[in-house]
């Protein structure tokens, strides 16, 4: 049973099928998922006992999140090196594809819808550019520096653990930008006059955010702690 003293990261690690429920409430289980549930939920202005009842019900249900559930469960069974390979082959590839598609769509709606939504779209364009740069640089750092060093040094020293901690700090930066975008767009809610391209932009952006959240969760709560235990 899930209790108020557990963290959201712990919940997702044990019950990956709760991701959809947590996403629906915009609760952070990756970058900021290490506060006890009682604190995290109260900060959102939610009733703790009601939330726990609904969360436990969500954990017991078979949901459309079963693919994510199976993915996380299988990821937990990998060795550290296999985890790194998997992250590069899945989330790094998918993330780059979704970033490219989002950028193309966002540039289109910035031009077409500028007369009526120029201020919001300009801010969104600026925030997204920052997020894309943050993720691209982060992926490169993982692929070309930190992950190769982790493979070369299976038993980390202080310097290696510090490098891994830097990655976790960068995760928080990306998570903060995503939260800004969600607030700006009303949780990616298209305006009433949105065309199909506008709606598609928000859909793909949402897919990117979901992928980033699971990616960060796998690293912060599974891969990196497992590596740290190899000291």
Helices and strands as residue ranges (DSSP letters): H 8-14, G 16-18, H 19-24, H 37-43, H 48-60, H 66-76, H 80-89, H 91-112, H 114-141, I 142-146, H 147-152, H 158-184, H 196-217, I 218-223, H 224-228
